[in-house]
Amino acid sequence: MKTFEEQKHYRNLRRKMTSKCDALNVKWALYYANLLSIGGQNPEVVLRNFFNDDMKRFNAEQMSIIYNDLEEVENIKPFTQADVQKEVLELMTKLGKFTSEIEKHFDKDNKVDLKELLPLIPIIRDLDSTTTLLNQRAEETKANL
């Protein structure tokens, strides 16, 4: 039987797993059932039972796989209203910079060539990173409500 601390740990683990999968727009139980190679008629139910049944525990290998998968989102923290406002303002600043770079590098023809595109790629990556982080923080905040 799981102790109170283990139950608390499993609740937090499920919250993190759910948050990550929401950000990826996939079903959390199916995602982790496939990741852990859980077979059977209904692997999603088998996985959920690890969280619902106080007698079931993940083994060390399964826990290692889960923690390695969650490693990239372990530092994602829920945000406050002030955090959202600050991050959206930063995003808008980056969008303004992107717009200026487009005007600077694009000519009047409708084709995009390599010389026009290369200076924009780092800015696009930065925008993608910012929006991805914003989405992950929103999912983490939602999971903590």
C-alpha positions as CSV (number, residue, x, y, z in Angstrom):
1,M,0.0,0.0,0.0
2,K,1.3,3.5,-0.9
3,T,2.1,5.8,2.0
4,F,0.6,9.3,2.1
5,E,3.8,10.7,0.8
6,E,3.8,8.3,-2.1
7,Q,0.2,9.1,-2.9
8,K,1.1,12.8,-2.9
9,H,4.1,12.0,-5.2
10,Y,1.9,10.1,-7.6
11,R,-0.6,13.0,-7.7
12,N,2.1,15.5,-8.6
13,L,3.6,13.1,-11.1
14,R,0.2,12.7,-12.8
15,R,-0.3,16.4,-12.8
16,K,3.1,16.9,-14.6
17,M,2.4,14.1,-17.1
18,T,-1.0,15.6,-17.9
19,S,0.3,19.1,-18.2
20,K,3.0,18.0,-20.7
21,C,0.6,16.0,-22.8
22,D,-1.9,18.8,-22.8
23,A,0.8,21.1,-24.2
24,L,1.5,18.4,-26.8
25,N,-2.2,18.0,-27.5
26,V,-2.2,14.3,-26.9
27,K,-4.0,12.0,-24.5
28,W,-1.7,11.6,-21.4
29,A,-2.6,8.0,-20.6
30,L,-2.2,6.8,-24.1
31,Y,1.1,8.7,-24.5
32,Y,2.6,7.3,-21.4
33,A,1.2,3.8,-21.9
34,N,3.0,3.7,-25.3
35,L,6.2,5.2,-23.8
36,L,6.2,2.6,-21.1
37,S,5.3,-0.2,-23.5
38,I,2.2,-1.2,-21.5
39,G,0.3,-3.7,-23.5
40,G,-3.0,-5.5,-23.1
41,Q,-6.6,-4.8,-24.1
42,N,-6.7,-1.3,-22.8
43,P,-3.2,0.1,-21.9
44,E,-4.7,3.5,-20.9
45,V,-6.7,1.9,-18.1
46,V,-3.7,-0.1,-17.0
47,L,-1.7,3.1,-16.7
48,R,-4.5,5.0,-14.9
49,N,-4.7,2.2,-12.4
50,F,-1.1,3.0,-11.2
51,F,-2.6,6.3,-10.0
52,N,-6.0,5.1,-8.8
53,D,-4.9,1.8,-7.0
54,D,-2.9,2.3,-3.8
55,M,-1.4,-1.2,-4.3
56,K,0.2,-0.5,-7.7
57,R,3.5,1.2,-8.1
58,F,5.8,1.9,-11.1
59,N,9.0,-0.1,-11.1
60,A,12.4,1.7,-11.1
61,E,12.8,1.4,-14.9
62,Q,9.3,2.9,-15.5
63,M,9.9,5.8,-13.1
64,S,13.2,6.5,-14.9
65,I,11.5,6.6,-18.3
66,I,8.8,9.0,-17.0
67,Y,11.3,11.3,-15.3
68,N,13.5,11.4,-18.4
69,D,10.5,12.3,-20.4
70,L,9.5,15.0,-18.0
71,E,13.0,16.5,-17.7
72,E,12.5,19.1,-20.4
73,V,9.4,20.5,-18.6
74,E,10.6,20.2,-15.0
75,N,11.3,23.9,-14.5
76,I,8.0,25.0,-16.0
77,K,6.2,27.0,-13.3
78,P,2.6,28.2,-13.1
79,F,2.2,31.9,-13.8
80,T,0.4,34.8,-12.3
81,Q,-1.5,37.6,-14.2
82,A,1.6,39.8,-14.0
83,D,3.7,37.1,-15.5
84,V,1.3,36.6,-18.4
85,Q,1.2,40.4,-19.1
86,K,5.0,40.6,-19.0
87,E,5.5,37.5,-21.3
88,V,2.9,38.7,-23.8
89,L,4.6,42.2,-23.9
90,E,7.9,40.4,-24.5
91,L,6.3,38.3,-27.3
92,M,4.8,41.5,-28.9
93,T,8.3,43.1,-28.8
94,K,9.7,40.1,-30.6
95,L,6.9,40.1,-33.1
96,G,7.7,43.8,-33.8
97,K,11.3,43.0,-34.3
98,F,10.3,40.1,-36.7
99,T,8.1,42.5,-38.7
100,S,11.0,45.0,-39.0
101,E,13.3,42.3,-40.2
102,I,10.8,41.1,-42.8
103,E,10.5,44.6,-44.2
104,K,14.3,45.0,-44.2
105,H,15.1,41.7,-45.9
106,F,12.2,41.0,-48.3
107,D,12.1,42.6,-51.7
108,K,8.9,43.2,-53.7
109,D,8.7,39.9,-55.5
110,N,6.6,37.2,-53.9
111,K,9.4,34.6,-53.8
112,V,11.5,33.9,-50.7
113,D,15.1,33.1,-51.4
114,L,17.8,31.8,-49.1
115,K,19.4,35.2,-48.6
116,E,16.1,36.7,-47.4
117,L,15.2,33.7,-45.2
118,L,18.5,33.1,-43.3
119,P,18.4,36.3,-41.2
120,L,14.9,35.5,-40.2
121,I,15.4,31.9,-38.9
122,P,16.9,32.9,-35.5
123,I,14.0,35.3,-34.9
124,I,11.5,32.6,-35.8
125,R,13.1,30.1,-33.5
126,D,13.0,32.6,-30.7
127,L,9.3,33.3,-31.3
128,D,8.6,29.6,-31.4
129,S,10.5,29.1,-28.1
130,T,8.6,31.9,-26.4
131,T,5.2,30.8,-27.5
132,T,6.0,27.2,-26.6
133,L,7.1,28.2,-23.1
134,L,4.0,30.4,-22.7
135,N,1.8,27.5,-23.7
136,Q,3.6,25.1,-21.3
137,R,3.2,27.6,-18.4
138,A,-0.5,28.0,-19.2
139,E,-0.9,24.2,-19.2
140,E,1.0,23.9,-15.9
141,T,-1.2,26.7,-14.4
142,K,-4.3,24.9,-15.6
143,A,-3.1,21.6,-14.1
144,N,-2.5,23.4,-10.7
145,L,-6.1,24.8,-10.5
